[in-house]
Amino acid sequence: MIAKLLDVFFGCWHARYSFPITVRTGPRRIKAASLTGTYVVCLDCGKELPYDWKEMRVVSPDSGRSKGVPSLATKEAA
């Protein structure tokens, strides 16, 4: 619990992402891709986050619902 609290104040904001990567099905599936089959990587800290191509948003692994992160195209244009 303390680690989550420290992460809120001092952790990475995950503001910059890689292009979405879709993995093939198989035994070596990445944990972040287990929800949707696609994931993005934070370019600042290297964390892999699940990504939904249909909504074009990063999906929260805890709740399974999409976060308020705009699409990758919008972030690059800004």
N, C-alpha and C positions, 0 to 999 in steps of 0.2 A: 504494500500500500504506500509506503514511503517512497519507493522508487517511482510509482506513478505520479505522485505529487511533485517530486523533483523534476520529472520529465515534463510536466505541465509548465513549470516555470523556466527550466533551463534546457529543455529538449529541443529537437529540431522541429521547425514549423512545416517541413515538407513543402516548400514553395516551388521547387524546380524539379520536374520529372523527365525521365527518359521517354522515348516513343513507346507506346504500348507493345508488349511482346506476348504473342500467343504461343503456348507450348503444346506439343503433341500429347495425346493421351498415352499413358504408360506408367510403369512403376516408379520412374524418377521424376514425378511431378513436383514442382516447387510448391511450398505451403501457401504462398500468396496467390498462386494460380488455382488453388483447389476450389475456390468459390465460383469463379467465372471462366477459368481457363486462360485468362489474360492477366498480365500484371505490368506495373510500371515500377521504376526504381527511382528513389529520391537521389538526385545528383549531389546533394550536400552530405547526407549521412550514409547512403547506400542501402537504406531499408527498402525491402520489396513490399509493394502494396497492391492488393487486388484491384482490377480495373474492369469496368463494365463498358463494352463497346456500344451497346444499344443506347445507354444513357450518356455515354462519353464522360464518365465521372469515376473517381476513385471510390471504391466501396469500402466501408468500414468493416474490418474483419470481426469486430466484436458484435455488432448489431445486425450485420448483413444488409444494412440500408446504406444508401449513398450519402456521402458527405457533401457539404456545400462547396465543393471545389469545381471551378469552371472547367470547361473542356480544354484539352491540350492546345487546340488551334487558337482559342481565345487567349490563353496564357502567352503563347508565342507572339501574337499580334500586339499585345499590350506592351 
